[in-house]
């Protein structure tokens, strides 16, 4: 039986992937966003938006190669979140 996805699982997955902060917002909270920038403009059935944030040291930000490597490693980890086992436990 699969585990029900909840905000704690989402936040834990985000932090496990390297995010410093993880936030969840209701898509209806974006009513003031310009056309084309609302979550439902991209995915009509969208109910929530997950925001992942991280910090980079000044040394990383000042070195394009280091920044790109750090960013790509984090994105790779975050992209793999849907393949994780947190919600696929049976």
trRosetta pair geometry for C-beta under 8 A, 3 or more apart (Angstrom, degrees):
i j d omega theta_ij theta_ji phi_ij phi_ji
1 90 6.3 120 26 -151 31 56
2 87 6.0 28 -175 167 102 72
2 88 6.5 -33 -123 -121 94 31
2 89 7.0 122 -135 60 44 56
2 90 6.8 -17 -70 -92 54 67
3 9 7.1 154 124 -95 125 153
3 86 6.8 -87 66 153 140 60
3 87 5.3 -122 67 -129 93 50
3 88 8.0 -37 24 9 92 18
3 89 5.3 41 -21 45 110 106
4 87 8.0 -44 144 -135 6 95
5 9 5.7 -122 -147 74 58 138
5 10 6.8 66 -180 -53 97 94
5 87 5.2 -1 -76 -107 91 135
6 9 5.3 96 54 10 65 102
6 10 7.2 -127 104 -4 34 92
7 10 5.5 -55 -146 38 35 113
7 11 6.1 33 158 -18 69 107
7 24 5.5 -121 -127 20 104 156
8 11 5.8 -55 -144 39 29 109
8 12 6.2 31 156 -20 64 108
9 12 5.7 -55 -145 38 29 112
9 13 6.3 31 155 -20 63 106
9 86 5.3 154 -161 152 107 131
9 87 6.6 96 162 -65 148 93
10 13 5.9 -56 -151 35 29 111
10 14 6.4 28 153 -19 63 107
10 22 6.9 -180 127 160 83 136
10 24 6.3 73 98 -72 146 129
10 50 6.0 -125 178 -115 128 132
11 14 5.6 -54 -148 36 33 113
11 15 6.4 29 156 -14 66 106
11 22 4.4 165 -130 85 70 136
11 24 7.6 -89 -62 -25 92 112
12 15 5.9 -56 -145 40 30 107
12 16 6.1 33 154 -21 65 109
12 86 7.1 157 90 -121 119 153
13 16 5.6 -55 -144 38 29 114
13 17 6.3 26 155 -18 64 108
13 81 4.8 90 167 -151 121 115
13 84 6.1 -173 -127 40 112 161
13 86 6.0 -119 -73 17 108 155
14 17 5.8 -60 -150 37 29 109
14 19 4.2 -31 162 37 91 141
14 22 3.6 118 85 -96 152 135
14 50 7.1 -157 -73 174 132 118
14 52 5.0 -155 -152 -107 115 106
14 78 7.3 27 -129 -119 62 98
14 81 7.4 11 -76 -109 49 150
15 18 7.8 156 -175 17 30 8
15 19 5.7 -84 -87 66 39 84
15 20 8.0 62 -120 -122 76 12
15 22 6.2 -94 -44 -17 78 126
16 77 7.7 -149 121 168 69 118
16 81 7.9 129 76 -111 106 95
16 84 7.8 92 94 -115 144 153
17 52 7.3 -32 82 -146 123 150
17 74 6.9 91 148 -165 84 68
17 77 4.0 159 -154 128 77 103
17 78 4.3 103 162 -80 146 62
17 80 7.5 168 -114 60 111 85
17 81 5.6 -47 -63 -70 140 108
18 54 6.2 -2 137 -94 85 146
18 73 7.4 117 -64 115 167 88
18 74 4.3 -124 92 -125 147 91
18 77 5.3 98 -3 70 114 148
18 78 7.1 -89 44 -48 99 92
19 22 5.2 87 110 -66 142 88
19 52 4.0 -100 -103 -162 139 97
19 53 6.2 78 -161 52 96 35
19 54 5.4 -118 -134 -62 45 93
19 74 7.7 113 -64 -168 58 116
19 78 7.3 79 -45 -90 104 117
20 53 5.9 -59 57 105 91 75
20 54 4.6 125 -4 -123 97 53
20 55 5.4 34 -29 -1 161 86
21 51 8.0 -9 113 110 94 92
21 52 7.6 156 86 -158 57 40
21 53 4.5 -6 58 60 99 105
21 54 7.7 -169 23 -72 70 39
22 50 7.0 -15 -169 -170 92 92
22 51 7.2 155 -158 82 44 57
22 52 5.7 -8 -107 -106 76 68
22 53 7.7 -166 -73 25 36 72
23 50 7.4 157 84 -157 49 46
23 51 4.4 -9 61 57 97 105
23 53 7.7 24 3 -1 102 109
24 48 5.6 -4 -173 -177 98 122
24 49 7.2 156 -156 78 50 48
24 50 5.6 -16 -102 -102 76 67
24 51 7.6 -166 -74 19 30 76
25 29 5.2 -94 172 53 108 140
25 30 7.6 99 124 -45 126 94
25 48 6.8 151 78 -158 38 70
25 49 4.9 -16 62 57 91 100
25 51 7.0 31 0 -10 106 114
26 29 4.9 106 70 -15 82 101
26 47 7.0 -49 -146 165 71 63
26 48 6.1 -50 -109 -103 40 68
26 49 7.8 13 97 14 6 84
27 30 6.0 -49 -172 20 52 115
27 38 7.4 83 -179 174 92 84
27 39 4.1 -105 -132 65 107 137
27 40 5.8 107 161 -41 133 90
27 46 4.5 127 -87 121 157 98
27 47 5.7 -145 8 -171 116 13
27 48 6.2 -107 -29 -70 86 15
27 49 5.8 117 -85 -32 71 94
28 31 6.5 7 178 -45 57 100
30 33 4.4 -11 178 -4 91 127
30 37 7.5 -139 178 119 122 79
30 38 4.8 149 119 -132 120 75
30 39 5.7 125 30 0 155 91
30 40 7.9 172 73 7 122 87
30 49 7.3 75 -39 -19 132 146
31 38 7.5 40 -102 -116 27 125
33 37 4.4 -129 166 99 114 102
33 38 4.8 156 75 -76 123 69
34 37 4.9 58 63 21 77 123
35 38 7.2 -33 -126 0 35 106
35 41 6.8 135 -172 -97 56 143
36 41 5.4 -179 -124 164 20 159
37 41 6.7 45 30 35 17 146
38 41 4.6 106 61 -14 80 102
38 42 7.9 -165 93 0 53 80
39 42 6.1 -66 -164 38 41 103
39 43 6.5 -36 165 49 77 89
39 46 4.1 -133 142 121 109 154
39 49 5.1 -131 -81 -72 141 112
40 43 6.8 -79 -123 79 36 51
40 44 5.6 49 -166 -132 82 37
40 45 8.0 144 -125 16 83 14
40 46 5.2 -145 -81 47 59 107
42 46 7.0 50 71 -37 87 145
43 46 4.2 101 86 -49 101 103
46 49 7.1 37 174 -67 123 77
52 78 6.2 -178 75 -122 173 140
54 74 6.3 -98 6 -145 164 159
56 60 4.4 -115 -178 86 100 126
56 61 5.0 122 112 -56 120 90
56 67 6.4 45 -167 -123 153 88
56 70 6.5 124 -120 106 109 149
56 71 8.0 -23 -83 -64 136 87
57 60 4.8 96 56 6 78 100
57 61 7.1 -149 94 -3 40 89
58 61 5.6 -58 -143 42 34 111
58 62 6.0 28 160 -17 69 111
59 62 6.1 -62 -146 40 25 105
59 63 6.5 1 161 0 62 114
59 66 7.2 -39 132 103 80 160
60 63 6.3 -75 -145 47 28 95
60 66 4.9 -126 -134 123 64 113
60 67 5.2 119 160 -84 79 68
60 70 5.5 0 -158 1 134 157
61 67 5.9 74 -110 -90 32 125
63 66 3.8 43 96 21 118 114
63 67 6.2 162 83 -17 60 85
64 67 5.6 -53 -139 39 30 113
64 68 6.1 30 160 -20 65 108
65 68 6.0 -55 -147 36 26 109
65 69 6.4 25 155 -17 62 108
66 69 5.8 -56 -146 38 30 110
66 70 6.2 28 156 -17 65 109
67 70 5.9 -59 -148 39 28 109
67 71 6.0 24 158 -17 66 111
68 71 5.8 -55 -141 40 27 110
68 72 6.0 25 160 -18 64 110
69 72 6.0 -57 -144 39 26 109
69 73 6.4 28 157 -21 62 106
70 73 5.9 -56 -150 33 28 110
70 74 6.5 23 155 -14 64 108
71 74 5.9 -60 -151 39 30 108
71 75 6.2 27 154 -17 67 109
72 75 5.6 -54 -142 40 32 111
72 76 6.2 37 156 -24 65 104
73 76 5.8 -52 -149 33 29 113
73 77 6.6 27 152 -16 62 105
74 77 5.8 -55 -152 36 33 110
74 78 6.3 27 153 -15 67 108
75 78 5.6 -56 -142 41 33 109
75 79 6.0 36 157 -24 67 106
76 79 5.8 -52 -143 34 28 111
76 80 6.6 23 156 -15 60 109
77 80 5.9 -64 -155 38 29 109
77 81 7.5 57 145 -52 60 82
78 81 5.7 -17 -165 -22 43 115
79 82 7.9 -47 169 17 43 96
80 83 5.0 -58 -168 40 70 114
80 84 6.9 95 135 -49 79 82
81 84 5.5 -30 -162 -8 44 120
84 87 7.5 75 89 19 88 79
84 88 7.4 171 106 12 48 111
85 88 5.1 -87 -141 58 51 101
85 89 6.1 76 163 -63 88 77
86 89 7.3 -39 -175 -20 19 104
